[in-house]
Amino acid sequence: MLRLFHPLWYTATHEDLVHADETCGRGDFRTWAKFTSHVYAALDRRSDTAVDRALLTWACSRLGPNL
């Protein structure tokens, strides 16, 4: 479902997206918007980076402890 809202998520596996949602997204669209911004920033800095579990875990850590 998330892929319908942003093309960035087309390249992530379903399992990685589910894991990210369970650990930090929790179905909250505002959180996913912030999360998407962090992933884009990482991809801007390193074009060889893929949208994988490691990147998603890093982006989760950028959201802070208030989740």
mmCIF file as Biopython writes it, N, C-alpha, C and O atoms, coordinates in Angstrom:
data_model
#
loop_
_atom_site.group_PDB
_atom_site.id
_atom_site.type_symbol
_atom_site.label_atom_id
_atom_site.label_alt_id
_atom_site.label_comp_id
_atom_site.label_asym_id
_atom_site.label_entity_id
_atom_site.label_seq_id
_atom_site.pdbx_PDB_ins_code
_atom_site.Cartn_x
_atom_site.Cartn_y
_atom_site.Cartn_z
_atom_site.occupancy
_atom_site.B_iso_or_equiv
_atom_site.auth_seq_id
_atom_site.auth_asym_id
_atom_site.pdbx_PDB_model_num
ATOM 1   N N  . MET A ? 1  ? 0.821  -1.200 0.000  1.0 0.0 1  A 1 
ATOM 2   C CA . MET A ? 1  ? 0.000  0.000  0.000  1.0 0.0 1  A 1 
ATOM 3   C C  . MET A ? 1  ? 0.864  1.263  0.000  1.0 0.0 1  A 1 
ATOM 4   O O  . MET A ? 1  ? 0.532  2.245  -0.665 1.0 0.0 1  A 1 
ATOM 5   N N  . LEU A ? 2  ? 1.960  1.238  0.738  1.0 0.0 2  A 1 
ATOM 6   C CA . LEU A ? 2  ? 2.828  2.411  0.834  1.0 0.0 2  A 1 
ATOM 7   C C  . LEU A ? 2  ? 3.358  2.828  -0.532 1.0 0.0 2  A 1 
ATOM 8   O O  . LEU A ? 2  ? 3.558  4.016  -0.787 1.0 0.0 2  A 1 
ATOM 9   N N  . ARG A ? 3  ? 3.582  1.868  -1.395 1.0 0.0 3  A 1 
ATOM 10  C CA . ARG A ? 3  ? 4.100  2.160  -2.739 1.0 0.0 3  A 1 
ATOM 11  C C  . ARG A ? 3  ? 3.155  3.062  -3.529 1.0 0.0 3  A 1 
ATOM 12  O O  . ARG A ? 3  ? 3.589  3.752  -4.451 1.0 0.0 3  A 1 
ATOM 13  N N  . LEU A ? 4  ? 1.900  3.065  -3.187 1.0 0.0 4  A 1 
ATOM 14  C CA . LEU A ? 4  ? 0.935  3.924  -3.880 1.0 0.0 4  A 1 
ATOM 15  C C  . LEU A ? 4  ? 1.142  5.396  -3.553 1.0 0.0 4  A 1 
ATOM 16  O O  . LEU A ? 4  ? 0.737  6.264  -4.325 1.0 0.0 4  A 1 
ATOM 17  N N  . PHE A ? 5  ? 1.765  5.682  -2.424 1.0 0.0 5  A 1 
ATOM 18  C CA . PHE A ? 5  ? 1.924  7.063  -1.976 1.0 0.0 5  A 1 
ATOM 19  C C  . PHE A ? 5  ? 3.242  7.697  -2.377 1.0 0.0 5  A 1 
ATOM 20  O O  . PHE A ? 5  ? 3.344  8.921  -2.459 1.0 0.0 5  A 1 
ATOM 21  N N  . HIS A ? 6  ? 4.268  6.863  -2.631 1.0 0.0 6  A 1 
ATOM 22  C CA . HIS A ? 6  ? 5.548  7.451  -2.998 1.0 0.0 6  A 1 
ATOM 23  C C  . HIS A ? 6  ? 6.382  6.468  -3.812 1.0 0.0 6  A 1 
ATOM 24  O O  . HIS A ? 6  ? 6.553  5.319  -3.404 1.0 0.0 6  A 1 
ATOM 25  N N  . PRO A ? 7  ? 6.903  6.906  -4.959 1.0 0.0 7  A 1 
ATOM 26  C CA . PRO A ? 7  ? 7.680  6.001  -5.821 1.0 0.0 7  A 1 
ATOM 27  C C  . PRO A ? 7  ? 9.006  5.546  -5.205 1.0 0.0 7  A 1 
ATOM 28  O O  . PRO A ? 7  ? 9.581  4.557  -5.660 1.0 0.0 7  A 1 
ATOM 29  N N  . LEU A ? 8  ? 9.494  6.235  -4.195 1.0 0.0 8  A 1 
ATOM 30  C CA . LEU A ? 8  ? 10.730 5.810  -3.540 1.0 0.0 8  A 1 
ATOM 31  C C  . LEU A ? 8  ? 10.610 4.369  -3.057 1.0 0.0 8  A 1 
ATOM 32  O O  . LEU A ? 8  ? 11.590 3.624  -3.086 1.0 0.0 8  A 1 
ATOM 33  N N  . TRP A ? 9  ? 9.442  3.977  -2.620 1.0 0.0 9  A 1 
ATOM 34  C CA . TRP A ? 9  ? 9.245  2.673  -2.008 1.0 0.0 9  A 1 
ATOM 35  C C  . TRP A ? 9  ? 9.094  1.547  -3.020 1.0 0.0 9  A 1 
ATOM 36  O O  . TRP A ? 9  ? 9.004  0.385  -2.624 1.0 0.0 9  A 1 
ATOM 37  N N  . TYR A ? 10 ? 9.062  1.857  -4.322 1.0 0.0 10 A 1 
ATOM 38  C CA . TYR A ? 10 ? 8.991  0.811  -5.353 1.0 0.0 10 A 1 
ATOM 39  C C  . TYR A ? 10 ? 10.188 -0.122 -5.282 1.0 0.0 10 A 1 
ATOM 40  O O  . TYR A ? 10 ? 10.064 -1.308 -5.588 1.0 0.0 10 A 1 
ATOM 41  N N  . THR A ? 11 ? 11.357 0.397  -4.879 1.0 0.0 11 A 1 
ATOM 42  C CA . THR A ? 11 ? 12.579 -0.409 -4.900 1.0 0.0 11 A 1 
ATOM 43  C C  . THR A ? 11 ? 12.810 -1.197 -3.620 1.0 0.0 11 A 1 
ATOM 44  O O  . THR A ? 11 ? 13.678 -2.069 -3.589 1.0 0.0 11 A 1 
ATOM 45  N N  . ALA A ? 12 ? 12.072 -0.918 -2.583 1.0 0.0 12 A 1 
ATOM 46  C CA . ALA A ? 12 ? 12.228 -1.642 -1.314 1.0 0.0 12 A 1 
ATOM 47  C C  . ALA A ? 12 ? 11.415 -2.934 -1.365 1.0 0.0 12 A 1 
ATOM 48  O O  . ALA A ? 12 ? 10.361 -2.997 -1.999 1.0 0.0 12 A 1 
ATOM 49  N N  . THR A ? 13 ? 11.918 -3.951 -0.694 1.0 0.0 13 A 1 
ATOM 50  C CA . THR A ? 13 ? 11.164 -5.201 -0.656 1.0 0.0 13 A 1 
ATOM 51  C C  . THR A ? 13 ? 9.972  -5.069 0.287  1.0 0.0 13 A 1 
ATOM 52  O O  . THR A ? 13 ? 9.962  -4.237 1.195  1.0 0.0 13 A 1 
ATOM 53  N N  . HIS A ? 14 ? 9.003  -5.884 0.053  1.0 0.0 14 A 1 
ATOM 54  C CA . HIS A ? 14 ? 7.809  -5.884 0.900  1.0 0.0 14 A 1 
ATOM 55  C C  . HIS A ? 14 ? 8.185  -6.195 2.350  1.0 0.0 14 A 1 
ATOM 56  O O  . HIS A ? 14 ? 7.683  -5.563 3.280  1.0 0.0 14 A 1 
ATOM 57  N N  . GLU A ? 15 ? 9.069  -7.170 2.531  1.0 0.0 15 A 1 
ATOM 58  C CA . GLU A ? 15 ? 9.495  -7.568 3.877  1.0 0.0 15 A 1 
ATOM 59  C C  . GLU A ? 15 ? 10.185 -6.422 4.604  1.0 0.0 15 A 1 
ATOM 60  O O  . GLU A ? 15 ? 9.958  -6.213 5.796  1.0 0.0 15 A 1 
ATOM 61  N N  . ASP A ? 16 ? 11.034 -5.671 3.883  1.0 0.0 16 A 1 
ATOM 62  C CA . ASP A ? 16 ? 11.732 -4.548 4.516  1.0 0.0 16 A 1 
ATOM 63  C C  . ASP A ? 16 ? 10.762 -3.437 4.902  1.0 0.0 16 A 1 
ATOM 64  O O  . ASP A ? 16 ? 10.913 -2.818 5.955  1.0 0.0 16 A 1 
ATOM 65  N N  . LEU A ? 17 ? 9.778  -3.184 4.064  1.0 0.0 17 A 1 
ATOM 66  C CA . LEU A ? 17 ? 8.788  -2.150 4.383  1.0 0.0 17 A 1 
ATOM 67  C C  . LEU A ? 17 ? 7.932  -2.558 5.577  1.0 0.0 17 A 1 
ATOM 68  O O  . LEU A ? 17 ? 7.627  -1.733 6.438  1.0 0.0 17 A 1 
ATOM 69  N N  . VAL A ? 18 ? 7.549  -3.818 5.626  1.0 0.0 18 A 1 
ATOM 70  C CA . VAL A ? 18 ? 6.764  -4.304 6.769  1.0 0.0 18 A 1 
ATOM 71  C C  . VAL A ? 18 ? 7.582  -4.187 8.054  1.0 0.0 18 A 1 
ATOM 72  O O  . VAL A ? 18 ? 7.072  -3.759 9.090  1.0 0.0 18 A 1 
ATOM 73  N N  . HIS A ? 19 ? 8.845  -4.569 7.975  1.0 0.0 19 A 1 
ATOM 74  C CA . HIS A ? 19 ? 9.723  -4.468 9.149  1.0 0.0 19 A 1 
ATOM 75  C C  . HIS A ? 19 ? 9.838  -3.006 9.612  1.0 0.0 19 A 1 
ATOM 76  O O  . HIS A ? 19 ? 9.735  -2.719 10.804 1.0 0.0 19 A 1 
ATOM 77  N N  . ALA A ? 20 ? 10.048 -2.097 8.669  1.0 0.0 20 A 1 
ATOM 78  C CA . ALA A ? 20 ? 10.165 -0.673 9.015  1.0 0.0 20 A 1 
ATOM 79  C C  . ALA A ? 20 ? 8.870  -0.153 9.624  1.0 0.0 20 A 1 
ATOM 80  O O  . ALA A ? 20 ? 8.903  0.645  10.561 1.0 0.0 20 A 1 
ATOM 81  N N  . ASP A ? 21 ? 7.742  -0.593 9.107  1.0 0.0 21 A 1 
ATOM 82  C CA . ASP A ? 21 ? 6.478  -0.124 9.660  1.0 0.0 21 A 1 
ATOM 83  C C  . ASP A ? 21 ? 6.254  -0.681 11.061 1.0 0.0 21 A 1 
ATOM 84  O O  . ASP A ? 21 ? 5.754  0.022  11.939 1.0 0.0 21 A 1 
ATOM 85  N N  . GLU A ? 22 ? 6.617  -1.925 11.269 1.0 0.0 22 A 1 
ATOM 86  C CA . GLU A ? 22 ? 6.438  -2.526 12.588 1.0 0.0 22 A 1 
ATOM 87  C C  . GLU A ? 22 ? 7.372  -1.921 13.632 1.0 0.0 22 A 1 
ATOM 88  O O  . GLU A ? 22 ? 7.008  -1.820 14.804 1.0 0.0 22 A 1 
ATOM 89  N N  . THR A ? 23 ? 8.580  -1.517 13.213 1.0 0.0 23 A 1 
ATOM 90  C CA . THR A ? 23 ? 9.544  -1.012 14.183 1.0 0.0 23 A 1 
ATOM 91  C C  . THR A ? 23 ? 9.454  0.487  14.410 1.0 0.0 23 A 1 
ATOM 92  O O  . THR A ? 23 ? 9.767  0.959  15.503 1.0 0.0 23 A 1 
ATOM 93  N N  . CYS A ? 24 ? 9.026  1.259  13.390 1.0 0.0 24 A 1 
ATOM 94  C CA . CYS A ? 24 ? 8.987  2.702  13.636 1.0 0.0 24 A 1 
ATOM 95  C C  . CYS A ? 24 ? 7.857  3.432  12.912 1.0 0.0 24 A 1 
ATOM 96  O O  . CYS A ? 24 ? 7.411  4.467  13.406 1.0 0.0 24 A 1 
ATOM 97  N N  . GLY A ? 25 ? 7.384  2.961  11.798 1.0 0.0 25 A 1 
ATOM 98  C CA . GLY A ? 25 ? 6.339  3.678  11.062 1.0 0.0 25 A 1 
ATOM 99  C C  . GLY A ? 25 ? 4.971  3.575  11.704 1.0 0.0 25 A 1 
ATOM 100 O O  . GLY A ? 25 ? 4.228  4.553  11.797 1.0 0.0 25 A 1 
ATOM 101 N N  . ARG A ? 26 ? 4.660  2.377  12.140 1.0 0.0 26 A 1 
ATOM 102 C CA . ARG A ? 26 ? 3.404  2.070  12.838 1.0 0.0 26 A 1 
ATOM 103 C C  . ARG A ? 26 ? 2.158  2.580  12.123 1.0 0.0 26 A 1 
ATOM 104 O O  . ARG A ? 26 ? 1.169  2.950  12.756 1.0 0.0 26 A 1 
ATOM 105 N N  . GLY A ? 27 ? 2.222  2.592  10.788 1.0 0.0 27 A 1 
ATOM 106 C CA . GLY A ? 27 ? 1.049  2.983  10.018 1.0 0.0 27 A 1 
ATOM 107 C C  . GLY A ? 27 ? 0.727  4.459  10.041 1.0 0.0 27 A 1 
ATOM 108 O O  . GLY A ? 27 ? -0.295 4.871  9.494  1.0 0.0 27 A 1 
ATOM 109 N N  . ASP A ? 28 ? 1.561  5.257  10.654 1.0 0.0 28 A 1 
ATOM 110 C CA . ASP A ? 28 ? 1.318  6.692  10.767 1.0 0.0 28 A 1 
ATOM 111 C C  . ASP A ? 28 ? 1.894  7.422  9.542  1.0 0.0 28 A 1 
ATOM 112 O O  . ASP A ? 28 ? 3.102  7.394  9.307  1.0 0.0 28 A 1 
ATOM 113 N N  . PHE A ? 29 ? 1.030  8.064  8.779  1.0 0.0 29 A 1 
ATOM 114 C CA . PHE A ? 29 ? 1.463  8.698  7.539  1.0 0.0 29 A 1 
ATOM 115 C C  . PHE A ? 29 ? 2.466  9.821  7.796  1.0 0.0 29 A 1 
ATOM 116 O O  . PHE A ? 29 ? 3.400  9.993  7.013  1.0 0.0 29 A 1 
ATOM 117 N N  . ARG A ? 30 ? 2.299  10.569 8.850  1.0 0.0 30 A 1 
ATOM 118 C CA . ARG A ? 30 ? 3.229  11.657 9.161  1.0 0.0 30 A 1 
ATOM 119 C C  . ARG A ? 30 ? 4.626  11.102 9.468  1.0 0.0 30 A 1 
ATOM 120 O O  . ARG A ? 30 ? 5.629  11.665 9.031  1.0 0.0 30 A 1 
ATOM 121 N N  . THR A ? 31 ? 4.685  10.019 10.206 1.0 0.0 31 A 1 
ATOM 122 C CA . THR A ? 31 ? 5.969  9.386  10.488 1.0 0.0 31 A 1 
ATOM 123 C C  . THR A ? 31 ? 6.610  8.890  9.202  1.0 0.0 31 A 1 
ATOM 124 O O  . THR A ? 31 ? 7.816  9.039  9.010  1.0 0.0 31 A 1 
ATOM 125 N N  . TRP A ? 32 ? 5.807  8.300  8.320  1.0 0.0 32 A 1 
ATOM 126 C CA . TRP A ? 32 ? 6.348  7.821  7.051  1.0 0.0 32 A 1 
ATOM 127 C C  . TRP A ? 32 ? 6.837  8.976  6.177  1.0 0.0 32 A 1 
ATOM 128 O O  . TRP A ? 32 ? 7.791  8.805  5.417  1.0 0.0 32 A 1 
ATOM 129 N N  . ALA A ? 33 ? 6.219  10.124 6.267  1.0 0.0 33 A 1 
ATOM 130 C CA . ALA A ? 33 ? 6.689  11.296 5.517  1.0 0.0 33 A 1 
ATOM 131 C C  . ALA A ? 33 ? 8.075  11.711 6.014  1.0 0.0 33 A 1 
ATOM 132 O O  . ALA A ? 33 ? 8.962  11.997 5.210  1.0 0.0 33 A 1 
ATOM 133 N N  . LYS A ? 34 ? 8.259  11.744 7.320  1.0 0.0 34 A 1 
ATOM 134 C CA . LYS A ? 34 ? 9.573  12.071 7.887  1.0 0.0 34 A 1 
ATOM 135 C C  . LYS A ? 34 ? 10.591 11.004 7.504  1.0 0.0 34 A 1 
ATOM 136 O O  . LYS A ? 34 ? 11.722 11.310 7.126  1.0 0.0 34 A 1 
ATOM 137 N N  . PHE A ? 35 ? 10.177 9.774  7.606  1.0 0.0 35 A 1 
ATOM 138 C CA . PHE A ? 35 ? 11.018 8.637  7.271  1.0 0.0 35 A 1 
ATOM 139 C C  . PHE A ? 35 ? 11.482 8.727  5.809  1.0 0.0 35 A 1 
ATOM 140 O O  . PHE A ? 35 ? 12.656 8.512  5.510  1.0 0.0 35 A 1 
ATOM 141 N N  . THR A ? 36 ? 10.557 9.044  4.914  1.0 0.0 36 A 1 
ATOM 142 C CA . THR A ? 36 ? 10.869 9.199  3.493  1.0 0.0 36 A 1 
ATOM 143 C C  . THR A ? 36 ? 11.889 10.300 3.282  1.0 0.0 36 A 1 
ATOM 144 O O  . THR A ? 36 ? 12.806 10.151 2.476  1.0 0.0 36 A 1 
ATOM 145 N N  . SER A ? 37 ? 11.742 11.391 3.989  1.0 0.0 37 A 1 
ATOM 146 C CA . SER A ? 37 ? 12.685 12.504 3.889  1.0 0.0 37 A 1 
ATOM 147 C C  . SER A ? 37 ? 14.095 12.074 4.290  1.0 0.0 37 A 1 
ATOM 148 O O  . SER A ? 37 ? 15.069 12.443 3.634  1.0 0.0 37 A 1 
ATOM 149 N N  . HIS A ? 38 ? 14.202 11.299 5.363  1.0 0.0 38 A 1 
ATOM 150 C CA . HIS A ? 38 ? 15.519 10.823 5.799  1.0 0.0 38 A 1 
ATOM 151 C C  . HIS A ? 38 ? 16.139 9.879  4.773  1.0 0.0 38 A 1 
ATOM 152 O O  . HIS A ? 38 ? 17.345 9.929  4.533  1.0 0.0 38 A 1 
ATOM 153 N N  . VAL A ? 39 ? 15.331 9.028  4.174  1.0 0.0 39 A 1 
ATOM 154 C CA . VAL A ? 39 ? 15.847 8.103  3.163  1.0 0.0 39 A 1 
ATOM 155 C C  . VAL A ? 39 ? 16.326 8.879  1.945  1.0 0.0 39 A 1 
ATOM 156 O O  . VAL A ? 39 ? 17.393 8.581  1.409  1.0 0.0 39 A 1 
ATOM 157 N N  . TYR A ? 40 ? 15.558 9.868  1.498  1.0 0.0 40 A 1 
ATOM 158 C CA . TYR A ? 40 ? 15.994 10.699 0.371  1.0 0.0 40 A 1 
ATOM 159 C C  . TYR A ? 40 ? 17.307 11.418 0.674  1.0 0.0 40 A 1 
ATOM 160 O O  . TYR A ? 40 ? 18.177 11.507 -0.193 1.0 0.0 40 A 1 
ATOM 161 N N  . ALA A ? 41 ? 17.454 11.922 1.876  1.0 0.0 41 A 1 
ATOM 162 C CA . ALA A ? 41 ? 18.691 12.617 2.247  1.0 0.0 41 A 1 
ATOM 163 C C  . ALA A ? 41 ? 19.878 11.657 2.165  1.0 0.0 41 A 1 
ATOM 164 O O  . ALA A ? 41 ? 20.946 12.027 1.677  1.0 0.0 41 A 1 
ATOM 165 N N  . ALA A ? 42 ? 19.696 10.450 2.634  1.0 0.0 42 A 1 
ATOM 166 C CA . ALA A ? 42 ? 20.778 9.456  2.566  1.0 0.0 42 A 1 
ATOM 167 C C  . ALA A ? 42 ? 21.106 9.114  1.120  1.0 0.0 42 A 1 
ATOM 168 O O  . ALA A ? 42 ? 22.276 8.975  0.764  1.0 0.0 42 A 1 
ATOM 169 N N  . LEU A ? 43 ? 20.097 8.981  0.301  1.0 0.0 43 A 1 
ATOM 170 C CA . LEU A ? 43 ? 20.326 8.659  -1.116 1.0 0.0 43 A 1 
ATOM 171 C C  . LEU A ? 43 ? 21.000 9.815  -1.846 1.0 0.0 43 A 1 
ATOM 172 O O  . LEU A ? 43 ? 21.773 9.592  -2.778 1.0 0.0 43 A 1 
ATOM 173 N N  . ASP A ? 44 ? 20.718 11.038 -1.434 1.0 0.0 44 A 1 
ATOM 174 C CA . ASP A ? 44 ? 21.376 12.215 -2.020 1.0 0.0 44 A 1 
ATOM 175 C C  . ASP A ? 44 ? 22.872 12.222 -1.708 1.0 0.0 44 A 1 
ATOM 176 O O  . ASP A ? 44 ? 23.694 12.569 -2.556 1.0 0.0 44 A 1 
ATOM 177 N N  . ARG A ? 45 ? 23.205 11.839 -0.496 1.0 0.0 45 A 1 
ATOM 178 C CA . ARG A ? 45 ? 24.610 11.831 -0.080 1.0 0.0 45 A 1 
ATOM 179 C C  . ARG A ? 45 ? 25.395 10.697 -0.717 1.0 0.0 45 A 1 
ATOM 180 O O  . ARG A ? 45 ? 26.579 10.848 -1.020 1.0 0.0 45 A 1 
ATOM 181 N N  . ARG A ? 46 ? 24.738 9.567  -0.920 1.0 0.0 46 A 1 
ATOM 182 C CA . ARG A ? 46 ? 25.426 8.402  -1.492 1.0 0.0 46 A 1 
ATOM 183 C C  . ARG A ? 46 ? 24.546 7.775  -2.551 1.0 0.0 46 A 1 
ATOM 184 O O  . ARG A ? 46 ? 23.612 7.041  -2.229 1.0 0.0 46 A 1 
ATOM 185 N N  . SER A ? 47 ? 24.831 8.052  -3.798 1.0 0.0 47 A 1 
ATOM 186 C CA . SER A ? 47 ? 23.992 7.551  -4.886 1.0 0.0 47 A 1 
ATOM 187 C C  . SER A ? 47 ? 24.087 6.034  -5.045 1.0 0.0 47 A 1 
ATOM 188 O O  . SER A ? 47 ? 23.216 5.426  -5.667 1.0 0.0 47 A 1 
ATOM 189 N N  . ASP A ? 48 ? 25.132 5.414  -4.492 1.0 0.0 48 A 1 
ATOM 190 C CA . ASP A ? 48 ? 25.273 3.967  -4.605 1.0 0.0 48 A 1 
ATOM 191 C C  . ASP A ? 48 ? 24.485 3.216  -3.533 1.0 0.0 48 A 1 
ATOM 192 O O  . ASP A ? 48 ? 24.496 1.985  -3.508 1.0 0.0 48 A 1 
ATOM 193 N N  . THR A ? 49 ? 23.814 3.933  -2.662 1.0 0.0 49 A 1 
ATOM 194 C CA . THR A ? 49 ? 23.028 3.332  -1.588 1.0 0.0 49 A 1 
ATOM 195 C C  . THR A ? 49 ? 21.705 2.822  -2.140 1.0 0.0 49 A 1 
ATOM 196 O O  . THR A ? 49 ? 21.055 3.485  -2.949 1.0 0.0 49 A 1 
ATOM 197 N N  . ALA A ? 50 ? 21.320 1.642  -1.694 1.0 0.0 50 A 1 
ATOM 198 C CA . ALA A ? 50 ? 20.041 1.060  -2.102 1.0 0.0 50 A 1 
ATOM 199 C C  . ALA A ? 50 ? 19.034 1.203  -0.968 1.0 0.0 50 A 1 
ATOM 200 O O  . ALA A ? 50 ? 19.406 1.339  0.197  1.0 0.0 50 A 1 
ATOM 201 N N  . VAL A ? 51 ? 17.760 1.170  -1.324 1.0 0.0 51 A 1 
ATOM 202 C CA . VAL A ? 51 ? 16.718 1.188  -0.300 1.0 0.0 51 A 1 
ATOM 203 C C  . VAL A ? 51 ? 16.576 -0.248 0.188  1.0 0.0 51 A 1 
ATOM 204 O O  . VAL A ? 51 ? 15.829 -1.049 -0.373 1.0 0.0 51 A 1 
ATOM 205 N N  . ASP A ? 52 ? 17.315 -0.546 1.250  1.0 0.0 52 A 1 
ATOM 206 C CA . ASP A ? 52 ? 17.309 -1.889 1.811  1.0 0.0 52 A 1 
ATOM 207 C C  . ASP A ? 52 ? 17.091 -1.796 3.322  1.0 0.0 52 A 1 
ATOM 208 O O  . ASP A ? 52 ? 16.886 -0.712 3.868  1.0 0.0 52 A 1 
ATOM 209 N N  . ARG A ? 53 ? 17.138 -2.936 3.975  1.0 0.0 53 A 1 
ATOM 210 C CA . ARG A ? 53 ? 16.852 -2.953 5.410  1.0 0.0 53 A 1 
ATOM 211 C C  . ARG A ? 53 ? 17.842 -2.110 6.198  1.0 0.0 53 A 1 
ATOM 212 O O  . ARG A ? 53 ? 17.458 -1.456 7.167  1.0 0.0 53 A 1 
ATOM 213 N N  . ALA A ? 54 ? 19.107 -2.115 5.798  1.0 0.0 54 A 1 
ATOM 214 C CA . ALA A ? 54 ? 20.108 -1.319 6.516  1.0 0.0 54 A 1 
ATOM 215 C C  . ALA A ? 54 ? 19.781 0.171  6.442  1.0 0.0 54 A 1 
ATOM 216 O O  . ALA A ? 54 ? 19.871 0.875  7.447  1.0 0.0 54 A 1 
ATOM 217 N N  . LEU A ? 55 ? 19.407 0.651  5.272  1.0 0.0 55 A 1 
ATOM 218 C CA . LEU A ? 55 ? 19.049 2.066  5.123  1.0 0.0 55 A 1 
ATOM 219 C C  . LEU A ? 55 ? 17.776 2.381  5.897  1.0 0.0 55 A 1 
ATOM 220 O O  . LEU A ? 55 ? 17.679 3.434  6.528  1.0 0.0 55 A 1 
ATOM 221 N N  . LEU A ? 56 ? 16.810 1.490  5.855  1.0 0.0 56 A 1 
ATOM 222 C CA . LEU A ? 56 ? 15.564 1.719  6.577  1.0 0.0 56 A 1 
ATOM 223 C C  . LEU A ? 56 ? 15.795 1.729  8.087  1.0 0.0 56 A 1 
ATOM 224 O O  . LEU A ? 56 ? 15.175 2.512  8.807  1.0 0.0 56 A 1 
ATOM 225 N N  . THR A ? 57 ? 16.675 0.872  8.561  1.0 0.0 57 A 1 
ATOM 226 C CA . THR A ? 57 ? 17.016 0.856  9.988  1.0 0.0 57 A 1 
ATOM 227 C C  . THR A ? 57 ? 17.687 2.161  10.388 1.0 0.0 57 A 1 
ATOM 228 O O  . THR A ? 57 ? 17.389 2.724  11.441 1.0 0.0 57 A 1 
ATOM 229 N N  . TRP A ? 58 ? 18.590 2.637  9.546  1.0 0.0 58 A 1 
ATOM 230 C CA . TRP A ? 58 ? 19.251 3.916  9.812  1.0 0.0 58 A 1 
ATOM 231 C C  . TRP A ? 58 ? 18.214 5.040  9.857  1.0 0.0 58 A 1 
ATOM 232 O O  . TRP A ? 58 ? 18.237 5.873  10.763 1.0 0.0 58 A 1 
ATOM 233 N N  . ALA A ? 59 ? 17.306 5.061  8.877  1.0 0.0 59 A 1 
ATOM 234 C CA . ALA A ? 59 ? 16.281 6.127  8.838  1.0 0.0 59 A 1 
ATOM 235 C C  . ALA A ? 59 ? 15.397 6.064  10.078 1.0 0.0 59 A 1 
ATOM 236 O O  . ALA A ? 59 ? 15.012 7.102  10.617 1.0 0.0 59 A 1 
ATOM 237 N N  . CYS A ? 60 ? 15.073 4.867  10.531 1.0 0.0 60 A 1 
ATOM 238 C CA . CYS A ? 60 ? 14.294 4.734  11.775 1.0 0.0 60 A 1 
ATOM 239 C C  . CYS A ? 60 ? 15.024 5.386  12.944 1.0 0.0 60 A 1 
ATOM 240 O O  . CYS A ? 60 ? 14.411 6.047  13.782 1.0 0.0 60 A 1 
ATOM 241 N N  . SER A ? 61 ? 16.342 5.192  12.989 1.0 0.0 61 A 1 
ATOM 242 C CA . SER A ? 61 ? 17.104 5.752  14.097 1.0 0.0 61 A 1 
ATOM 243 C C  . SER A ? 61 ? 17.107 7.283  14.066 1.0 0.0 61 A 1 
ATOM 244 O O  . SER A ? 61 ? 17.298 7.914  15.105 1.0 0.0 61 A 1 
ATOM 245 N N  . ARG A ? 62 ? 16.901 7.878  12.916 1.0 0.0 62 A 1 
ATOM 246 C CA . ARG A ? 62 ? 16.876 9.326  12.771 1.0 0.0 62 A 1 
ATOM 247 C C  . ARG A ? 62 ? 15.568 9.932  13.273 1.0 0.0 62 A 1 
ATOM 248 O O  . ARG A ? 62 ? 15.489 11.146 13.458 1.0 0.0 62 A 1 
ATOM 249 N N  . LEU A ? 63 ? 14.554 9.122  13.493 1.0 0.0 63 A 1 
ATOM 250 C CA . LEU A ? 63 ? 13.259 9.638  13.930 1.0 0.0 63 A 1 
ATOM 251 C C  . LEU A ? 63 ? 13.243 9.974  15.411 1.0 0.0 63 A 1 
ATOM 252 O O  . LEU A ? 63 ? 12.352 10.686 15.876 1.0 0.0 63 A 1 
ATOM 253 N N  . GLY A ? 64 ? 14.208 9.478  16.150 1.0 0.0 64 A 1 
ATOM 254 C CA . GLY A ? 64 ? 14.294 9.811  17.562 1.0 0.0 64 A 1 
ATOM 255 C C  . GLY A ? 64 ? 13.514 8.866  18.448 1.0 0.0 64 A 1 
ATOM 256 O O  . GLY A ? 64 ? 12.859 7.942  17.965 1.0 0.0 64 A 1 
ATOM 257 N N  . PRO A ? 65 ? 13.588 9.100  19.739 1.0 0.0 65 A 1 
ATOM 258 C CA . PRO A ? 65 ? 13.003 8.193  20.720 1.0 0.0 65 A 1 
ATOM 259 C C  . PRO A ? 65 ? 11.504 8.398  20.972 1.0 0.0 65 A 1 
ATOM 260 O O  . PRO A ? 65 ? 10.906 7.652  21.747 1.0 0.0 65 A 1 
ATOM 261 N N  . ASN A ? 66 ? 10.904 9.377  20.342 1.0 0.0 66 A 1 
ATOM 262 C CA . ASN A ? 66 ? 9.512  9.722  20.652 1.0 0.0 66 A 1 
ATOM 263 C C  . ASN A ? 66 ? 8.499  8.958  19.848 1.0 0.0 66 A 1 
ATOM 264 O O  . ASN A ? 66 ? 7.373  9.425  19.674 1.0 0.0 66 A 1 
ATOM 265 N N  . LEU A ? 67 ? 8.859  7.808  19.355 1.0 0.0 67 A 1 
ATOM 266 C CA . LEU A ? 67 ? 7.906  7.038  18.551 1.0 0.0 67 A 1 
ATOM 267 C C  . LEU A ? 67 ? 7.001  6.199  19.404 1.0 0.0 67 A 1 
ATOM 268 O O  . LEU A ? 67 ? 6.140  5.491  18.881 1.0 0.0 67 A 1 
#
